[in-house]
Amino acid sequence: MKSKIKIGIAGGAGYTGGELIRILLNHPSAEIIFVHSKSNAGNLLSDVHTDLLGETEMNFSSSLSDKIDVLFLCLGHGESVKFLFENKISDKINTIDLSQDFRLDHKSQVTSRKFIYGLPELNREKIKSANSIANPGCFATAIQLALLPLADKKLLNHEVHISAITGSTGAGQSLSATNHFTWRNNNISVYKAFQHQHLAEITQSIKQLQKIFSSCINFIPYRGNFTRGILASVYTNSKLSIEEAKKIYKSYYKAHPFVLVSEKTPDVKQVVNTNKCILYLEKHGDKLFIQSVIDNLTKGASGQAVQNMNLMFGLDETSGLKLKPSSF
């Protein structure tokens, strides 16, 4: 019997940390060695993530162990790079970071570490041989999966228009004026119009496939009054017929198990609690319209991180990720 992958998690008290723990506890090839949290050290994991009652008797740890095969960083943006330096994490320990600290090319080199952008549908072969992965952002994942097949064929030659809505878990677990229940419930609002931080990684990935891309990406993000999930609506001018477009998308994602091209308009509930992305295409005059739905905490964060771990260690890409959607 092959030995299990020994795993450390830093920042395990937040939403992405909790989701990662849930997935890895049921992963056939994973063994969690420690879950680090300064503020919760000594507490049971189930004291913070109450749905884990009966699933594990582990406690949060205040210390780190180097007897691991991979370290997941579920820390706030700007904290991962500090964590690596302050704790003198060996460059030999495989690392998967869920923050935005290393996603952009000019920030991807840290000492002798070179972080690879961890979108499997773009960089699968690079991920397989990497020891450091920068997990993509949630909006970035949904939007890139809607656009990559066009970029691959060098067909993104016009402005791209995007409106996308995310659930409240996308704002993290710490309360603020805009994610408190009394503000979020029965409410919807725009934030960071045309300047969301995920635009940079989206543009970088498109240019990886279509180097001459120079069109504007117009992105309007919305805060939704639901808990989890992302629905992105994307359109751009295209000469493709709907039949040609569907053929290109289905061909691009044929070898990628988590991206599905649907013949029906998708609902967020079809992907919640799964690592799936569902795409749907329509043609309206000269405009190609693409809908993309994902769960921001799984395919948009922790599920994709486990998908990257699977690739990194030569496992079946879907291992531990055949999850049931929350359909009701």
C-alpha distance (Angstrom), angle and dihedral (degrees) to the residues before:
residue distance angle dihedral
M1 . . .
K2 3.80 . .
S3 3.81 115.5 .
K4 3.77 115.9 -108.3
I5 3.80 124.5 -108.3
K6 3.80 107.6 -98.3
I7 3.80 110.4 -136.0
G8 3.78 137.3 -163.2
I9 3.80 122.9 -168.4
A10 3.80 123.6 -160.4
G11 3.78 117.5 -163.4
G12 3.80 94.6 21.6
A13 3.81 97.9 161.1
G14 3.81 97.5 74.4
Y15 3.79 131.5 81.5
T16 3.81 96.1 -91.4
G17 3.80 91.5 44.0
G18 3.80 91.5 51.2
E19 3.78 92.6 48.1
L20 3.80 90.7 48.1
I21 3.82 91.5 52.0
R22 3.82 91.4 50.5
I23 3.81 92.3 52.2
L24 3.81 96.0 43.4
L25 3.83 94.5 47.9
N26 3.81 86.7 63.4
H27 3.81 97.4 38.1
P28 3.82 110.6 113.9
S29 3.82 93.9 -142.6
A30 3.81 101.3 38.1
E31 3.80 133.2 94.2
I32 3.81 118.9 -177.2
I33 3.83 109.0 -141.7
F34 3.80 98.2 179.2
V35 3.80 142.5 -7.1
H36 3.79 109.7 -152.3
S37 3.79 123.8 -149.3
K38 3.81 126.1 152.5
S39 3.79 94.6 -161.1
N40 3.83 95.9 45.9
A41 3.81 101.8 35.5
G42 3.80 110.0 149.8
N43 3.79 95.1 16.5
L44 3.78 121.0 115.8
L45 3.81 114.6 -103.0
S46 3.81 86.1 -124.7
D47 3.83 90.7 58.2
V48 3.82 87.8 68.0
H49 3.81 101.7 25.1
T50 3.79 96.1 40.5
D51 3.82 94.1 -175.6
L52 3.83 87.3 68.4
L53 3.81 91.4 70.3
G54 3.80 105.1 127.7
E55 3.82 91.8 12.1
T56 3.81 98.7 82.8
E57 3.81 140.8 -0.2
M58 3.81 93.3 -154.9
N59 3.80 121.6 133.7
F60 3.78 128.0 -144.8
S61 3.80 111.1 -100.4
S62 3.80 129.8 -138.1
S63 3.81 91.3 -160.6
L64 3.78 135.2 62.8
S65 3.78 130.5 -133.2
D66 3.78 126.6 -151.1
K67 3.81 90.5 -156.1
I68 3.79 91.2 97.6
D69 3.79 137.0 102.1
V70 3.79 97.2 -146.3
L71 3.79 137.2 16.8
F72 3.80 121.0 -152.4
L73 3.80 115.4 -155.3
C74 3.82 110.5 -152.6
L75 3.79 94.4 170.5
G76 3.78 133.9 132.2
H77 3.77 120.0 -84.4
G78 3.79 109.6 -78.1
E79 3.80 92.5 20.8
S80 3.81 100.9 86.3
V81 3.79 96.4 66.5
K82 3.82 89.7 48.5
F83 3.82 91.2 48.1
L84 3.80 92.8 54.0
F85 3.82 92.3 51.4
E86 3.80 99.5 38.5
N87 3.81 93.2 49.2
K88 3.81 94.6 39.0
I89 3.80 92.3 -129.3
S90 3.79 108.4 -163.7
D91 3.78 114.9 -112.8
K92 3.81 86.2 -133.2
I93 3.83 92.0 68.7
N94 3.80 111.3 91.7
T95 3.79 108.9 -120.4
I96 3.80 133.6 -163.4
D97 3.79 114.0 -170.2
L98 3.81 121.2 -160.6
S99 3.81 96.0 -170.4
Q100 3.80 126.8 84.9
D101 3.81 93.8 -110.8
F102 3.83 98.1 107.6
R103 3.82 105.6 21.8
L104 3.78 98.4 102.7
D105 3.80 119.7 73.4
H106 3.80 94.7 -123.1
K107 3.83 90.4 54.6
S108 3.81 98.4 40.2
Q109 3.83 98.8 91.4
V110 3.83 116.2 80.2
T111 3.83 115.1 169.8
S112 3.82 102.3 -52.5
R113 3.81 93.2 -22.1
K114 3.78 119.3 106.2
F115 3.80 112.4 -166.9
I116 3.80 116.2 -146.5
Y117 3.79 117.7 -149.4
G118 3.80 102.9 -108.6
L119 3.78 105.9 -140.6
P120 3.83 101.2 127.1
E121 3.80 93.2 -161.9
L122 3.81 87.5 61.1
N123 3.81 106.8 27.4
R124 3.81 106.7 22.7
E125 3.83 96.0 136.0
K126 3.81 93.5 46.1
I127 3.81 90.5 49.2
K128 3.81 91.0 54.2
S129 3.80 91.8 62.1
A130 3.83 98.7 34.6
N131 3.79 128.2 102.9
S132 3.82 95.6 -166.3
I133 3.81 124.7 49.1
A134 3.80 130.2 -172.6
N135 3.79 105.1 -152.7
P136 3.83 112.9 -140.2
G137 3.80 124.2 -113.4
C138 3.80 119.8 -98.9
F139 3.82 98.8 -115.6
A140 3.80 88.2 40.1
T141 3.80 91.5 55.3
A142 3.81 95.0 50.9
I143 3.81 93.6 45.0
Q144 3.80 97.1 43.6
L145 3.79 92.1 50.6
A146 3.81 87.2 54.2
L147 3.82 92.4 52.6
L148 3.82 109.6 30.5
P149 3.83 97.4 86.6
L150 3.82 90.2 55.5
A151 3.81 92.6 46.8
D152 3.80 90.2 48.2
K153 3.82 88.7 58.9
K154 3.84 91.9 42.9
L155 3.82 89.1 -116.3
L156 3.82 100.3 129.9
N157 3.78 97.3 100.5
H158 3.80 102.1 135.8
E159 3.79 138.1 55.2
V160 3.79 115.2 -68.7
H161 3.81 119.9 -138.6
I162 3.80 120.4 -159.5
S163 3.77 135.8 177.6
A164 3.80 116.0 178.5
I165 3.78 135.4 172.8
T166 3.80 127.7 -155.0
G167 3.78 135.1 -167.0
S168 3.79 124.2 -110.0
T169 3.82 94.0 -98.5
G170 3.79 87.4 70.3
A171 3.81 88.1 74.3
G172 3.81 93.6 59.3
Q173 3.78 131.8 -117.0
S174 3.81 100.3 -73.6
L175 3.79 111.8 95.5
S176 3.79 121.5 -116.9
A177 3.76 134.7 165.6
T178 3.80 91.7 -90.8
N179 3.81 100.9 47.2
H180 3.80 101.1 41.3
F181 3.83 111.5 116.9
T182 3.82 94.0 -118.3
W183 3.82 90.2 57.0
R184 3.78 100.3 36.4
N185 3.82 98.6 44.7
N186 3.83 114.5 93.1
N187 3.78 88.9 2.0
I188 3.80 141.9 104.3
S189 3.79 129.9 -176.4
V190 3.80 144.4 170.5
Y191 3.80 121.0 -117.3
K192 3.82 135.4 -179.4
A193 3.82 92.3 5.6
F194 3.83 111.2 -162.7
Q195 3.83 91.8 -6.0
H196 3.80 108.5 66.7
Q197 3.81 112.8 148.2
H198 3.83 92.7 -123.0
L199 3.81 91.6 66.7
A200 3.80 91.2 81.5
E201 3.81 94.9 57.6
I202 3.81 91.8 42.4
T203 3.80 90.9 54.3
Q204 3.81 91.5 44.8
S205 3.82 92.1 54.5
I206 3.79 93.8 46.4
K207 3.81 90.4 51.7
Q208 3.80 89.6 50.3
L209 3.81 87.1 65.8
Q210 3.82 100.3 27.4
K211 3.78 108.2 31.0
I212 3.80 95.5 -175.6
F213 3.82 94.2 55.3
S214 3.81 107.7 133.4
S215 3.80 104.6 150.7
C216 3.78 123.8 120.4
I217 3.82 120.7 -99.1
N218 3.79 108.5 -148.5
F219 3.80 108.7 -160.8
I220 3.81 125.7 -178.2
P221 3.85 111.9 -176.6
Y222 3.81 121.8 -161.3
R223 3.78 132.3 -159.9
G224 3.79 110.0 -133.9
N225 3.79 130.2 -153.3
F226 3.81 93.6 -127.2
T227 3.82 128.5 88.2
R228 3.78 107.4 -118.1
G229 3.78 142.1 2.1
I230 3.81 139.2 67.2
L231 3.79 129.3 -125.4
A232 3.80 115.1 -170.1
S233 3.82 123.1 -171.2
V234 3.80 112.6 -161.1
Y235 3.80 131.7 178.5
T236 3.78 138.1 172.0
N237 3.78 137.3 162.5
S238 3.80 112.8 -86.6
K239 3.79 137.9 168.4
L240 3.80 90.8 -150.4
S241 3.78 119.6 113.2
I242 3.79 115.0 -128.0
E243 3.81 89.1 -107.6
E244 3.82 91.6 53.5
A245 3.80 91.9 46.5
K246 3.81 93.7 50.6
K247 3.80 90.4 48.5
I248 3.82 91.3 53.0
Y249 3.82 92.8 48.0
K250 3.79 95.6 45.8
S251 3.80 91.1 47.6
Y252 3.81 93.2 49.3
Y253 3.81 93.6 50.3
K254 3.81 97.8 36.7
A255 3.82 92.4 106.3
H256 3.82 95.6 38.8
P257 3.81 111.1 89.1
F258 3.79 99.9 -161.1
V259 3.82 101.2 51.5
L260 3.78 116.7 80.0
V261 3.80 128.2 -175.7
S262 3.80 106.2 -145.7
E263 3.79 129.5 -157.2
K264 3.81 89.6 -149.4
T265 3.80 131.9 60.6
P266 3.82 105.5 -92.2
D267 3.79 128.4 -128.4
V268 3.79 125.2 -145.6
K269 3.82 90.3 -123.7
Q270 3.81 89.1 65.9
V271 3.81 90.5 68.0
V272 3.81 105.0 29.9
N273 3.82 109.7 120.5
T274 3.82 91.5 13.0
N275 3.79 137.3 94.8
K276 3.81 91.8 -127.5
C277 3.76 130.7 121.1
I278 3.80 115.1 -159.8
L279 3.81 118.2 -159.9
Y280 3.79 127.0 -166.5
L281 3.83 126.6 -173.0
E282 3.80 134.0 -157.9
K283 3.81 133.3 170.6
H284 3.82 120.2 -139.6
G285 3.79 112.8 179.6
D286 3.80 106.3 -59.2
K287 3.81 93.1 -16.1
L288 3.80 126.7 97.2
F289 3.81 110.2 -151.5
I290 3.82 120.4 -159.7
Q291 3.79 128.0 -174.7
S292 3.80 119.4 -161.6
V293 3.82 125.5 -172.9
I294 3.80 128.2 -174.7
D295 3.79 139.4 153.2
N296 3.81 105.2 -103.6
L297 3.83 91.9 -146.3
T298 3.82 98.2 47.5
K299 3.82 115.0 28.6
G300 3.81 86.7 16.2
A301 3.80 94.5 51.5
S302 3.83 132.6 -19.2
G303 3.81 99.2 24.2
Q304 3.78 91.1 51.4
A305 3.81 89.1 47.6
V306 3.83 89.4 56.5
Q307 3.81 89.6 45.3
N308 3.81 87.0 55.8
M309 3.81 90.8 48.1
N310 3.80 89.8 52.5
L311 3.78 91.2 53.3
M312 3.81 92.7 44.0
F313 3.81 91.9 55.1
G314 3.80 98.0 39.7
L315 3.82 96.0 -108.5
D316 3.78 127.6 141.1
E317 3.80 104.3 -76.6
T318 3.81 91.9 -126.3
S319 3.81 96.1 49.6
G320 3.81 110.3 135.9
L321 3.80 91.0 -0.6
K322 3.80 103.7 89.4
L323 3.78 90.7 112.3
K324 3.79 129.7 169.7
P325 3.82 116.0 -116.8
S326 3.80 119.0 -124.3
S327 3.81 96.0 -118.7
F328 3.80 98.6 171.7
